[in-house]
């Protein structure tokens, strides 16, 4: 006669499995979605506007925060996805509310809201953030774009 596993043991196994799935090493595994996977050279455009807000979102690697801005443009508010916070700090690029900027990049939609994956930003100076293909300036190696 087969002995049934105690409910406590089964519950413990389920909790262990869920903990493993939520660990940082699991979430940083290869194949994680990066904004760069959404880049489309056919939708590249240029918009100008005023920075309403600067905020940070988890980056594709999970190792840093991605700097984003909400721009007030003649076309409406658009979120500009710039670069990892550490990359911008290392390059001496800062952005703040009320700055006037022009950004070029791939216009995309995320959660029904317009976003632009910025290839170049011009304010008090010009900085190239991505190549025309969408490859980020901070990318290392060949695995910058999830296939």
N, C-alpha and C positions, 0 to 999 in steps of 0.2 A: 504494500500500500504506500503510495507516494505521500510524502509529508508536505503540507502547504506551507509556503513561506509566510512568516508572520507579516502582518500589515505594516508594522514599524520598519522592518527591513526593506520592504518594497518602497515605502515612502522615502526612506533614506537614500536609496539608489536613484530615485527620481530627482531628489534635491541635488545630489551630487552631479548628475547629468546636466541639470539646468545651470548649476554653478559653473560648470566647465564651459557651457555655451556662452555665458555672459562674461567670461574672463577677458581681460584686455588682450592677451595673446591670441585668443580665438578671433576677436573682432578685428585684429590687424592682419589677419591672414591674407595671402595673395588673392586677388580677385575681388577685393572690396571695391564698391562703386566710388569713383572719383568724379568730380565735376567735369574733368577733362573728357570723360567718355561722352558727354553731352555736346561737346564742341562740334559745330557744323560750319565748315568754311563757306557754305552757300548762304548762310544767314548773317554774315559779317556786315556790320553797320557801324555808324558813328553817331553818338548822341552827346549833347552838352547839357549841363544842368548844375544845380546847386545841391551840395551835400546836405541832406536833412538830418541824417543819422549815420553813425558808424557802429557796426556791431560785429560779433565774432560767431562763427559756426564751426563745428568740428570739421577738420579737413579730411580728405580722402584717406590719408594714412592713419589718422587718429592720433598722430604724434604732436600735432600743433593745431592752433586755431586758424581758420581762414578769415581774413579781413573782408568784410562786405560793407557796402554803403547803400543807403537809400537815396537815390537821386531824384530831384524834382526837375522834370524836363517838359518841354512843350508837348511831348507825346504822353505825358502822365508820369507817375512815379515808377521808377525802374530800379531793381536791385542790381548793383554792380558787384560781381564776384571778382575780387582782386587777387590776393596771394596769401600764403601763410604769414602769420603775424611775425614770426622770427625772420623770415626772408625780408619782409618790408623794413623791419628794424635794422637788419644788417646792411641794407642798401640805403638807409637813411631816408626812406619815403614815409612821410606821415600825411594823414588826411584827417580833416576835422569838419564838423558841421559848419555851414556857411561858406566853405570853399567852393569856388567855381571850377569845374573840371570838364574836360572833353574826354570821352572814352570811346575806344574802338574795340569791337569784339563780336562774338557770336551771340545773337539774340536767341534766347530759348525761353521755354515756359516751364516753370516748376510750381506745382500745386496751383495751377491757373493764374500765376502771377508772372509778369515779364522779368526776366533776368538777362544780364549780359555778362558773358565770360570774357573778361577784359584781356585784350592782347596788348593794348597800349593806353596809358593814361597821361593826360597833359593837364597840368595846373600851373604851379610856379616853375615846374620843369617837366620834362617828358621822360617816362620810364616804360620800357618794353617789358611786359610780363609773360607773354606767350608768343610763340612763333605763329606764322600764318596757318600752320597745320593744327594749332591748338596745343602743341607741346609746351608745357610750362617752363619758364626760364630756370626754375629751381629743380627741375626733374634731373634725376641721376640714372644713368643706364638706359636700357631699352624698354624696361617695363614701366613706362610712365603712363601708358594708356591701357586700360583693361580691355582685353580682346574678347 
